[in-house]
């Protein structure tokens, strides 16, 4: 049967996009049509295979506790054995479905968005590699395989963010993303090495058995250190405070890249890593508490910044950071179900909103300031409908997907921590406010005559329509497939809603929508006057709490200052000693060279003189030696 074939050949899912990357990169880069055709075809086959994997997991009752693991030896030497293979369970099956679907729709969308671009083939090669590396990360059977693909995902983000390499801002953004995520990756690598030292293995299945036994015998001290080091990787990759600064700048890449990075690939890799090693984190309640507070603070912090931003893609970027914080918050309170549910729905509505934003920018010749837009609903009805669905979904308005997943998180948090629940609810209010602010400013109000917008081409509209459908129906998937029981990983599963929590969040979202309309839609309240009245708060939010400036100051003052100190030590101390020894050796050689004349007569004279000195020395010292001998004998 097809599902059995897909289950046992899941390694083809990342391999096919990888083949597309190689073929396009080496042979089809100059052919836009063939490049797009091959990339989309391979992604479509991968998507079909992922559907087979998901169906096979359900039919064959594969669970998180009893996954399907298939691996082959890769490195086998004394003291070290590393395998490569595939790890299939409900969590990885869900991730395969999300990544392949969004990647496929983004590539279809990119056909219209990137039409006429000089690097069309190169762009599709990068997209294929990006999808391949993320899919390889998902099915990894151990930390080594995951880390390899983890780093390749970072490389792909560097290539795609800096796709417009002729733009200085894109080059700086790609370097910023690469270097910032390396900070977290260094911690991740140290954590992986610590686990190898303690357990002698990095295999997920073996660690699942070994860690509980280790905790019972030795406690949690060493594991706490390892878990925190590993969590540094998700902090950077998933844009958690304080390593979130790279993610808004990633908007320098083309909009399809933004949708791919922010919806289904790079940024959720950190969330998936925590889920995959939840067997470690679930044993460490103190670390779970740290994860919850990091996620909760990041969610609220990013939302306060998004309120004042003016670039359409930058607003969505800070929204992504906030929603990733929500996912981490759910993991921190022990609910993998809620986190993965929100990861899925977020992939649908965030990809939808990014692609809708790209459609707006495409129709306005790359204009991105929302205050320079207005009235686009008449000229771009499909884009307007898509963005509206996305905004309703992320704001938690029923019956859209975000309503169900957001309230699942709120319910899980309310059972653990009242302060974190308040933070989550306030964040939900701000999310609805800044998203409706975007919707009203871009699509409502009077048209700007100078804009002359036009609707997106059919390839772009196709992806918008499909994602709109998933953003509407995504919240009902759990009720059809018993989602909580399917991917449950030791956490309580909530089938259904807590109507008190749901009603509270829904009322707050409606109030936020009304407030946004009052300020940005009706014109009854002047946003400029509000900004002037609360200028201090506005400036702090608009300048992102000056964190980028703080990092630049720290880099200039400490990193550069420390570098100057090291440079002085190297120049005057290290080089001084080395150069001094070199000069001493040179001078000694120069002096000794004086005696190397090449004249035989001079050498004979020196030899004769040396012998004469030795004879005289012996004659002088001989009586003294004889006298001492006589004294000793006497």
C-alpha positions as CSV (number, residue, x, y, z in Angstrom):
1,X,0.0,0.0,0.0
2,X,1.1,3.6,-0.6
3,X,1.1,4.6,3.0
4,X,3.4,1.7,3.9
5,X,5.7,2.7,1.0
6,X,5.7,6.3,2.1
7,X,6.5,5.4,5.7
8,X,9.5,3.3,4.8
9,X,10.7,5.7,2.1
10,X,10.2,8.9,4.1
11,X,13.9,9.7,3.4
12,X,12.8,10.6,-0.2
13,X,10.9,13.6,1.2
14,X,14.0,15.7,1.8
15,X,16.0,14.0,-0.9
16,X,13.8,15.1,-3.8
17,X,14.1,18.9,-3.1
18,X,17.8,18.3,-2.6
19,X,18.0,16.7,-6.1
20,X,16.1,19.7,-7.5
21,X,18.7,22.0,-5.9
22,X,21.6,20.2,-7.5
23,X,20.0,19.9,-10.9
24,X,18.9,23.5,-11.0
25,X,22.1,24.9,-9.6
26,X,24.3,23.1,-12.0
27,X,22.3,22.7,-15.2
28,X,19.0,24.7,-15.2
29,X,19.9,27.9,-13.5
30,X,19.6,29.9,-16.8
31,X,16.2,28.4,-17.7
32,X,13.4,30.0,-15.6
33,X,10.7,27.7,-16.8
34,X,12.5,24.4,-16.2
35,X,13.9,25.6,-12.9
36,X,10.4,26.4,-11.6
37,X,8.9,23.3,-13.1
38,X,11.5,20.9,-11.5
39,X,11.4,22.6,-8.1
40,X,7.6,22.6,-7.9
41,X,7.4,19.0,-9.2
42,X,9.8,17.7,-6.6
43,X,8.0,19.6,-3.8
44,X,4.7,18.3,-5.0
45,X,5.9,14.7,-4.8
46,X,7.4,15.3,-1.4
47,X,4.0,16.7,-0.3
48,X,2.2,13.6,-1.6
49,X,4.7,11.4,0.2
50,X,4.2,13.4,3.5
51,X,0.5,12.8,3.2
52,X,1.2,9.1,2.9
53,X,3.4,9.3,6.0
54,X,0.7,11.0,8.0
55,X,-1.9,8.5,6.9
56,X,0.4,5.6,7.7
57,X,1.1,7.0,11.2
58,X,-2.6,7.1,11.9
59,X,-3.5,3.7,10.3
60,X,-0.5,1.8,11.9
61,X,-1.0,3.5,15.3
62,X,2.5,4.9,15.4
63,X,2.8,7.0,18.5
64,X,5.4,9.3,20.1
65,X,6.2,6.6,22.6
66,X,6.6,4.0,19.8
67,X,8.0,5.7,16.7
68,X,9.1,4.1,13.5
69,X,12.9,4.3,13.3
70,X,15.0,3.3,10.4
71,X,18.7,4.0,10.4
72,X,22.0,2.9,8.9
73,X,25.6,3.3,10.3
74,X,27.4,6.4,9.2
75,X,30.4,6.6,11.5
76,X,31.6,3.5,13.4
77,X,34.9,3.8,15.1
78,X,36.2,2.9,18.6
79,X,34.3,4.9,21.1
80,X,32.0,6.6,18.6
81,X,29.1,5.3,16.6
82,X,26.8,7.6,14.6
83,X,23.8,6.6,12.5
84,X,21.8,8.4,9.9
85,X,18.2,7.6,9.2
86,X,14.6,8.7,9.7
87,X,12.5,9.1,12.9
88,X,8.8,9.0,12.2
89,X,6.1,9.7,14.8
90,X,3.0,11.9,14.9
91,X,5.0,15.0,15.6
92,X,7.4,14.5,12.7
93,X,4.6,13.5,10.4
94,X,2.7,16.7,11.2
95,X,5.8,18.8,10.6
96,X,6.5,17.0,7.2
97,X,2.9,17.9,6.1
98,X,3.2,21.6,7.2
99,X,6.7,22.2,5.6
100,X,6.0,20.4,2.3
101,X,2.6,22.2,1.9
102,X,3.8,25.7,2.7
103,X,7.0,25.2,0.6
104,X,5.0,24.0,-2.3
105,X,2.6,26.9,-2.2
106,X,5.4,29.4,-1.7
107,X,7.2,28.1,-4.8
108,X,4.0,28.3,-6.8
109,X,3.5,31.9,-5.6
110,X,7.1,32.7,-6.4
111,X,6.6,31.9,-10.1
112,X,4.5,35.1,-10.4
113,X,6.3,37.2,-7.8
114,X,9.8,36.6,-9.1
115,X,8.9,36.7,-12.8
116,X,11.5,38.6,-14.8
117,X,14.1,38.5,-12.0
118,X,17.6,37.9,-13.2
119,X,18.3,35.3,-10.6
120,X,15.1,33.3,-11.1
121,X,16.7,29.9,-11.4
122,X,19.1,30.6,-8.5
123,X,16.2,31.6,-6.3
124,X,14.3,28.3,-6.9
125,X,17.5,26.4,-6.3
126,X,17.8,28.1,-2.9
127,X,14.1,27.5,-2.1
128,X,14.6,23.8,-2.9
129,X,17.7,23.5,-0.7
130,X,15.9,25.3,2.1
131,X,13.0,22.9,2.0
132,X,15.4,19.9,1.8
133,X,17.4,20.9,4.9
134,X,14.3,21.6,7.0
135,X,12.8,18.3,6.0
136,X,16.1,16.5,6.8
137,X,16.1,18.1,10.2
138,X,12.6,16.9,10.9
139,X,13.3,13.2,10.4
140,X,16.7,13.2,12.1
141,X,17.3,10.2,14.4
142,X,19.9,11.8,16.6
143,X,21.5,15.1,17.6
144,X,24.3,14.8,15.1
145,X,22.1,14.4,12.1
146,X,19.8,17.2,13.4
147,X,22.7,19.5,14.0
148,X,24.0,19.1,10.5
149,X,20.7,20.0,9.0
150,X,20.2,22.7,11.6
151,X,23.4,24.4,10.4
152,X,22.4,23.9,6.7
153,X,19.0,25.7,7.5
154,X,21.1,28.6,8.8
155,X,23.2,28.6,5.7
156,X,20.0,28.7,3.5
157,X,18.6,31.6,5.4
158,X,21.8,33.5,4.8
159,X,21.6,32.8,1.1
160,X,17.9,33.8,0.8
161,X,17.9,36.8,3.1
162,X,20.9,38.1,1.1
163,X,19.4,37.1,-2.2
164,X,19.6,40.7,-3.4
165,X,23.3,40.8,-2.7
166,X,23.8,44.1,-4.5
167,X,21.8,45.8,-1.8
168,X,24.0,46.7,1.3
169,X,20.9,46.4,3.6
170,X,20.3,42.8,2.4
171,X,24.0,41.9,2.9
172,X,24.0,43.3,6.4
173,X,20.7,41.5,7.2
174,X,22.0,38.1,6.0
175,X,25.2,38.5,8.0
176,X,23.3,39.6,11.1
177,X,21.0,36.6,10.8
178,X,24.0,34.2,10.4
179,X,26.1,35.6,13.2
180,X,23.2,36.0,15.7
181,X,22.1,32.4,15.2
182,X,25.7,31.2,15.6
183,X,25.6,32.4,19.2
184,X,22.7,30.1,20.0
185,X,24.2,27.3,17.9
186,X,27.4,27.4,20.0
187,X,25.4,26.8,23.1
188,X,23.5,24.0,21.3
189,X,26.7,22.3,20.3
190,X,28.1,22.5,23.9
191,X,24.8,20.9,25.2
192,X,25.1,18.1,22.6
193,X,28.7,17.4,23.5
194,X,27.8,17.3,27.2
195,X,25.1,14.7,26.5
196,X,27.6,12.7,24.6
197,X,30.0,12.8,27.5
198,X,27.4,11.8,30.0
199,X,25.5,9.1,28.1
200,X,27.9,8.0,25.3
201,X,25.1,8.4,22.8
202,X,23.2,11.1,21.0
203,X,20.4,8.8,19.6
204,X,17.0,10.1,20.5
205,X,15.5,6.7,21.2
206,X,18.4,5.7,23.5
207,X,18.3,9.0,25.3
208,X,14.6,8.6,25.9
209,X,15.3,5.5,27.9
210,X,18.6,6.6,29.5
211,X,17.7,10.0,30.9
212,X,14.9,9.0,33.4
213,X,17.3,6.3,34.8
214,X,20.0,8.9,35.1
215,X,17.8,11.3,36.9
216,X,16.7,8.7,39.4
217,X,20.4,7.8,40.2
218,X,22.3,11.1,39.9
219,X,19.7,13.9,40.0
220,X,19.2,16.8,37.5
221,X,22.3,19.0,38.0
222,X,24.2,18.1,34.9
223,X,21.1,17.7,32.8
224,X,19.9,21.2,33.7
225,X,23.1,22.6,32.3
226,X,22.8,20.5,29.2
227,X,19.2,21.5,28.7
228,X,19.8,25.2,29.1
229,X,22.7,25.0,26.6
230,X,20.6,23.2,24.1
231,X,17.8,25.7,24.6
232,X,20.2,28.5,23.5
233,X,19.8,27.1,19.9
234,X,16.0,27.6,19.8
235,X,16.3,31.0,21.5
236,X,18.4,32.2,18.5
237,X,16.7,30.2,15.7
238,X,13.2,30.9,16.9
239,X,13.7,34.5,17.6
240,X,13.3,34.5,21.3
241,X,14.5,37.4,23.4
242,X,17.3,38.6,23.5
243,X,18.5,36.9,20.2
244,X,15.4,38.0,18.2
245,X,17.1,41.0,16.5
246,X,18.0,39.2,13.3
247,X,14.4,38.1,12.5
248,X,12.8,41.5,11.5
249,X,15.8,42.3,9.4
250,X,15.3,39.1,7.5
251,X,12.5,41.0,5.6
252,X,15.3,42.2,3.2
253,X,14.8,39.0,1.3
254,X,12.0,38.5,-1.3
255,X,8.6,38.1,0.2
256,X,8.3,34.3,-0.6
257,X,11.5,34.0,1.5
258,X,9.8,35.8,4.3
259,X,6.8,33.6,4.2
260,X,9.0,30.4,4.1
261,X,11.3,31.5,7.0
262,X,8.6,33.0,9.2
263,X,5.8,30.4,8.7
264,X,7.1,26.8,8.3
265,X,10.8,26.4,8.2
266,X,13.6,28.2,10.0
267,X,11.9,29.9,12.9
268,X,9.9,26.8,13.9
269,X,13.0,24.7,13.9
270,X,13.7,25.8,17.4
271,X,10.2,24.9,18.6
272,X,10.5,21.5,16.9
273,X,13.8,20.9,18.6
274,X,12.3,21.5,22.1
275,X,9.4,19.1,21.2
276,X,11.8,16.4,19.9
277,X,13.8,16.4,23.1
278,X,10.9,17.0,25.4
279,X,11.9,13.7,27.1
280,X,14.7,15.8,28.5
281,X,12.9,19.0,29.3
282,X,9.9,17.2,30.9
283,X,12.3,15.9,33.6
284,X,13.5,19.4,34.5
285,X,10.7,21.6,35.9
286,X,13.0,24.5,36.6
287,X,14.1,24.6,33.0
288,X,10.5,24.3,31.9
289,X,9.7,27.4,34.0
290,X,12.6,29.3,32.3
291,X,11.2,28.3,28.8
292,X,7.7,29.4,29.8
293,X,8.9,32.8,31.0
294,X,11.2,33.4,28.0
295,X,8.3,32.5,25.7
296,X,5.8,34.6,27.6
297,X,8.0,37.7,27.8
298,X,9.0,37.4,24.1
299,X,5.4,37.2,23.1
300,X,4.4,40.3,25.0
301,X,7.6,42.2,24.2
302,X,7.4,41.7,20.4
303,X,3.7,42.6,20.4
304,X,4.5,46.0,22.0
305,X,6.9,46.7,19.2
306,X,4.6,45.7,16.4
307,X,2.0,48.2,17.6
308,X,4.0,51.2,16.2
309,X,5.9,49.7,13.2
310,X,5.0,51.1,9.8
311,X,6.5,48.6,7.3
312,X,4.0,45.9,6.5
313,X,6.5,43.1,6.5
314,X,8.2,44.3,9.6
315,X,4.8,44.3,11.5
316,X,4.4,40.7,10.4
317,X,7.9,39.9,11.5
318,X,7.3,41.1,15.0
319,X,4.0,39.2,15.0
320,X,6.0,36.1,14.2
321,X,8.3,36.6,17.1
322,X,5.3,37.1,19.3
323,X,3.6,33.9,18.1
324,X,6.8,31.9,18.5
325,X,6.8,33.1,22.1
326,X,3.3,31.7,22.4
327,X,4.5,28.3,21.2
328,X,7.5,28.4,23.7
329,X,5.1,29.4,26.4
330,X,2.9,26.4,25.8
331,X,6.0,24.1,25.8
332,X,7.2,25.7,29.1
333,X,3.9,24.9,30.8
334,X,4.1,21.3,29.5
335,X,1.6,21.3,26.6
336,X,3.2,19.9,23.5
337,X,-0.3,19.5,22.1
338,X,-1.1,23.2,22.3
339,X,2.3,24.3,21.0
340,X,2.2,22.0,17.9
341,X,-1.5,22.9,17.3
342,X,-0.6,26.6,17.2
343,X,2.5,25.9,15.1
344,X,0.3,24.3,12.5
345,X,-2.4,27.0,12.4
346,X,0.3,29.7,12.6
347,X,2.0,28.2,9.5
348,X,-1.2,28.6,7.6
349,X,-2.3,32.1,8.5
350,X,1.2,33.6,8.8
351,X,2.2,32.3,5.4
352,X,-1.1,33.6,4.1
353,X,-0.5,37.1,5.5
354,X,3.1,37.3,4.2
355,X,2.0,36.3,0.7
356,X,-0.8,38.8,0.9
357,X,1.7,41.4,2.0
358,X,3.9,40.4,-1.0
359,X,0.9,40.8,-3.3
360,X,0.3,44.3,-1.9
361,X,3.9,45.2,-2.4
362,X,3.9,43.6,-5.9
363,X,0.9,45.7,-6.8
364,X,2.4,48.9,-5.4
365,X,5.9,48.5,-6.9
366,X,7.6,47.4,-3.7
367,X,6.1,50.2,-1.5
368,X,5.9,48.9,2.1
369,X,4.9,51.7,4.4
370,X,1.3,51.1,5.5
371,X,0.6,54.8,5.9
372,X,1.3,55.3,2.2
373,X,-1.4,52.8,1.3
374,X,-5.2,52.8,1.6
375,X,-8.4,51.8,-0.2
376,X,-6.7,48.7,-1.8
377,X,-9.8,46.5,-1.2
378,X,-11.4,47.8,-4.3
379,X,-8.5,47.2,-6.7
380,X,-7.2,44.0,-4.9
381,X,-10.3,42.1,-3.7
382,X,-8.6,38.6,-3.6
383,X,-5.6,40.0,-1.6
384,X,-8.0,41.9,0.7
385,X,-10.0,38.8,1.4
386,X,-6.9,36.7,2.0
387,X,-5.4,39.3,4.4
388,X,-8.7,39.6,6.2
389,X,-8.9,35.9,6.8
390,X,-5.3,35.9,8.1
391,X,-6.0,38.8,10.4
392,X,-9.1,37.2,11.8
393,X,-7.3,33.9,12.3
394,X,-4.3,35.4,14.2
395,X,-6.6,37.6,16.2
396,X,-8.5,34.5,17.5
397,X,-11.9,35.3,16.0
398,X,-14.1,32.2,15.6
399,X,-14.4,30.1,13.5
400,X,-10.9,30.7,12.1
401,X,-8.0,28.5,12.9
402,X,-6.2,30.8,15.3
403,X,-9.1,30.9,17.7
404,X,-8.8,27.2,18.6
405,X,-5.1,27.0,18.9
406,X,-4.7,30.3,20.8
407,X,-7.3,29.3,23.3
408,X,-5.7,25.9,23.7
409,X,-2.5,27.7,24.8
410,X,-4.4,30.1,27.1
411,X,-6.1,27.1,28.8
412,X,-2.8,25.2,29.3
413,X,-1.2,28.4,30.7
414,X,-4.1,29.2,33.0
415,X,-3.7,25.8,34.7
416,X,-0.1,26.5,35.6
417,X,0.6,30.2,36.2
418,X,-1.8,33.2,36.7
419,X,0.9,35.8,35.9
420,X,1.8,34.0,32.6
421,X,-1.9,33.7,31.7
422,X,-2.3,37.5,32.2
423,X,0.7,38.1,30.0
424,X,-0.7,35.8,27.3
425,X,-4.2,37.5,27.4
426,X,-2.7,41.0,27.1
427,X,-0.5,39.8,24.2
428,X,-3.7,38.4,22.5
429,X,-5.3,41.9,22.9
430,X,-2.3,43.7,21.4
431,X,-2.1,41.1,18.6
432,X,-5.6,41.8,17.5
433,X,-5.0,45.6,17.7
434,X,-1.9,45.8,15.6
435,X,-3.2,43.3,13.0
436,X,-6.5,45.2,12.5
437,X,-4.4,48.4,12.4
438,X,-2.6,47.0,9.4
439,X,-5.8,45.8,7.8
440,X,-7.6,49.2,8.1
441,X,-4.6,51.3,7.0
442,X,-3.8,49.2,4.0
443,X,-7.2,48.2,2.6
444,X,-9.7,50.7,4.0
445,X,-9.9,54.5,3.9
446,X,-9.4,56.7,0.8
447,X,-7.3,55.5,-2.1
448,X,-3.9,57.1,-2.8
449,X,-4.1,58.2,-6.5
450,X,-0.3,57.9,-7.0
451,X,-0.3,54.2,-6.1
452,X,-2.2,52.7,-9.1
453,X,-2.4,49.2,-7.6
454,X,-3.2,46.0,-9.5
455,X,-4.3,42.5,-8.4
456,X,-1.8,39.7,-8.2
457,X,-1.3,37.2,-11.1
458,X,-3.0,33.9,-11.0
459,X,-0.1,31.9,-9.6
460,X,0.0,34.2,-6.6
461,X,-3.7,34.1,-6.1
462,X,-3.8,30.3,-6.2
463,X,-1.5,30.1,-3.1
464,X,-3.5,32.8,-1.4
465,X,-6.8,30.9,-1.9
466,X,-5.4,27.5,-0.7
467,X,-3.8,29.0,2.4
468,X,-7.0,30.9,3.1
469,X,-8.9,27.6,3.1
470,X,-6.5,26.1,5.6
471,X,-6.6,29.3,7.8
472,X,-10.3,28.8,8.0
473,X,-10.6,25.0,8.5
474,X,-7.3,24.4,10.3
475,X,-8.8,24.7,13.8
476,X,-11.2,21.8,13.1
477,X,-8.5,19.3,12.4
478,X,-8.1,18.3,16.0
479,X,-11.8,17.5,16.3
480,X,-11.6,15.2,13.3
481,X,-8.4,13.4,14.0
482,X,-8.3,13.6,17.9
483,X,-5.2,15.8,17.5
484,X,-4.4,15.9,21.2
485,X,-4.3,12.1,21.6
486,X,-2.4,11.8,18.3
487,X,0.6,13.9,19.1
488,X,0.3,13.9,22.9
489,X,3.7,13.7,24.7
490,X,2.9,13.2,28.3
491,X,0.8,16.4,28.6
492,X,-2.8,16.8,29.3
493,X,-4.9,16.8,26.2
494,X,-7.9,19.2,26.0
495,X,-10.5,18.0,23.5
496,X,-12.9,21.0,23.2
497,X,-12.9,24.5,24.5
498,X,-13.0,26.2,27.9
499,X,-15.7,28.7,27.1
500,X,-14.8,31.1,29.9
501,X,-11.3,31.5,28.6
502,X,-12.5,31.4,24.9
503,X,-15.1,34.1,25.6
504,X,-12.7,36.3,27.5
505,X,-10.1,36.2,24.7
506,X,-12.7,36.7,22.0
507,X,-14.2,39.7,23.8
508,X,-10.7,41.3,24.1
509,X,-10.0,40.7,20.4
510,X,-13.3,42.4,19.5
511,X,-12.5,45.3,21.7
512,X,-9.0,45.5,20.2
513,X,-10.6,45.5,16.7
514,X,-13.0,48.3,17.7
515,X,-10.1,50.3,19.2
516,X,-8.1,49.9,16.0
517,X,-11.1,51.0,13.9
518,X,-11.6,54.0,16.1
519,X,-8.0,55.2,15.7
520,X,-7.1,54.0,12.2
521,X,-10.4,53.3,10.4
522,X,-12.9,55.9,11.4
523,X,-10.6,58.9,11.7
524,X,-12.3,60.1,14.9
525,X,-9.1,59.8,16.8
526,X,-5.8,61.1,15.4
527,X,-3.0,58.5,15.6
528,X,-0.4,61.4,15.2
529,X,-1.9,63.2,18.2
530,X,-1.8,60.0,20.2
531,X,1.8,59.5,19.3
532,X,2.7,63.0,20.4
533,X,0.8,62.7,23.6
534,X,2.6,59.5,24.5
535,X,5.8,60.3,22.7
536,X,8.1,58.6,25.2
537,X,6.3,55.3,25.0
538,X,5.8,55.6,21.2
539,X,9.5,56.3,20.6
540,X,10.6,53.4,22.8
541,X,8.3,51.0,20.9
542,X,9.0,52.4,17.5
543,X,12.8,52.2,18.0
544,X,12.4,48.6,19.3
545,X,13.5,49.5,22.8
546,X,16.8,50.6,21.3
547,X,18.1,47.0,21.6
548,X,19.8,47.1,18.2
549,X,21.5,50.3,19.2
550,X,22.5,48.7,22.5
551,X,24.1,45.8,20.7
552,X,25.9,48.1,18.4
553,X,27.3,50.0,21.4
554,X,28.3,46.8,23.2
555,X,30.0,45.7,20.0
556,X,31.8,49.0,19.6
557,X,32.7,49.4,23.2
558,X,33.5,46.0,24.5
559,X,34.1,43.7,21.5
560,X,36.0,46.3,19.5
561,X,37.7,47.7,22.6
562,X,38.7,44.2,23.7
563,X,39.9,43.6,20.2
564,X,42.1,46.7,20.4
565,X,43.6,45.5,23.6
566,X,44.4,42.1,22.1
567,X,45.8,43.8,19.0
568,X,48.2,45.9,21.3
569,X,49.2,42.8,23.2
570,X,49.9,41.0,20.0
571,X,51.8,43.9,18.4
572,X,53.9,45.0,21.3
573,X,54.2,42.0,23.6
574,X,53.9,38.8,21.5
575,X,55.5,40.3,18.4
576,X,58.0,42.1,20.6
577,X,59.2,38.9,22.2
578,X,59.2,37.0,18.9
579,X,60.9,39.8,17.0
580,X,63.4,40.4,19.8
581,X,64.5,36.7,19.7
582,X,64.7,36.9,16.0
583,X,66.9,40.0,16.2
584,X,69.1,38.4,18.9
585,X,69.6,35.3,16.8
586,X,70.4,37.5,13.8
587,X,73.0,39.5,15.6
588,X,74.7,36.4,17.1
589,X,74.8,35.0,13.7
590,X,76.2,38.2,12.3
591,X,79.0,38.2,14.9
592,X,79.8,34.5,14.4
593,X,79.9,35.2,10.7
594,X,83.0,37.3,11.2
595,X,85.0,34.2,12.0
596,X,83.9,32.4,8.8
597,X,86.4,34.0,6.4
598,X,87.2,31.0,4.3
599,X,91.0,31.4,4.7
600,X,92.8,28.2,5.6
601,X,95.7,30.0,7.2
602,X,93.3,31.8,9.7
603,X,91.6,28.6,10.6
604,X,95.1,26.9,11.3
605,X,96.1,29.9,13.4
606,X,92.9,29.7,15.5
607,X,93.4,25.9,15.9
608,X,97.0,26.4,16.9
609,X,96.0,29.1,19.4
610,X,93.3,27.0,20.9
611,X,95.7,24.1,21.4
612,X,98.3,26.4,22.9
613,X,95.8,27.8,25.4
614,X,94.8,24.3,26.4
615,X,98.4,23.2,27.0
616,X,99.1,26.3,29.1
617,X,95.9,25.6,31.1
618,X,97.0,22.0,31.8
619,X,100.5,23.1,32.9
620,X,99.2,25.6,35.3
621,X,96.5,23.4,36.8
622,X,98.6,20.1,37.0
623,X,100.7,21.0,40.2
624,X,97.5,22.1,42.0
625,X,95.9,18.8,41.2
626,X,99.0,16.8,42.3
627,X,99.1,18.7,45.6
628,X,95.5,18.0,46.3
629,X,96.0,14.3,45.6
630,X,99.0,14.2,48.0
631,X,97.0,16.0,50.7
632,X,94.2,13.5,50.3
633,X,96.5,10.5,50.5
634,X,98.2,11.9,53.6
